[in-house]
Amino acid sequence: MQVTIPDDLARGLGAEEKKVLTEIAVALYKTRRLSLAKAARMLRVHRNTFQRILAERGEVLNYTREELDEDVRSAQDLVARTSRS
């Protein structure tokens, strides 16, 4: 999908295309409409770069307890597999 923002409107916002896209990506991420990975992809940046953009704005990550538990289990599984090798 391609979204077109008229140049005069973009100029009125005082922003270039990348800045407007960043505002949209951050807003969609904050409302949980986009995941971190998808928001980063929208901006064509690495996830770490998008995390830095969020941090610079004082935004927190959308990270649930369930996601934390899943990440801990994944890390434990990886450690177990590498220690057997």
C-alpha positions, -999 to +999 in steps of 0.1 A: +000+000+000+012+034-008+000+065+010+004+099-006+006+130+016+003+163-004+035+183-004+018+214+010+005+194+039+039+178+046+055+213+044+028+226+068+039+199+092+074+211+088+086+176+081+102+156+054+088+122+043+110+102+068+098+123+097+061+119+088+066+082+084+083+081+118+054+098+134+029+074+118+050+043+128+054+055+164+017+062+167+007+028+153+032+011+175+019+029+206-016+019+199-004-017+193-016-016+157+020-025+146+046-046+163+081-033+168+094-054+139+067-041+116+071-005+126+108-008+120+101-024+086+078+005+077+106+029+083+132+006+066+154+005+097+166-022+120+145-030+151+173-016+173+171+017+155+134+019+160+139+010+197+163+040+199+137+062+182+112+052+209+137+057+237+146+092+224+109+101+227+105+086+261+082+058+248+082+024+265+083-009+247+050-029+242+064-059+260+040-081+280+048-105+308+039-134+285+064-122+260+091-119+287+083-154+299+085-167+263+119-150+258+132-164+291+121-200+280+137-195+246+170-183+262+170-213+286+164-237+257+192-222+237+216-225+267+205-261+273+211-270+236+245-253+234+257-268+267+250-303+252+271-297+222 
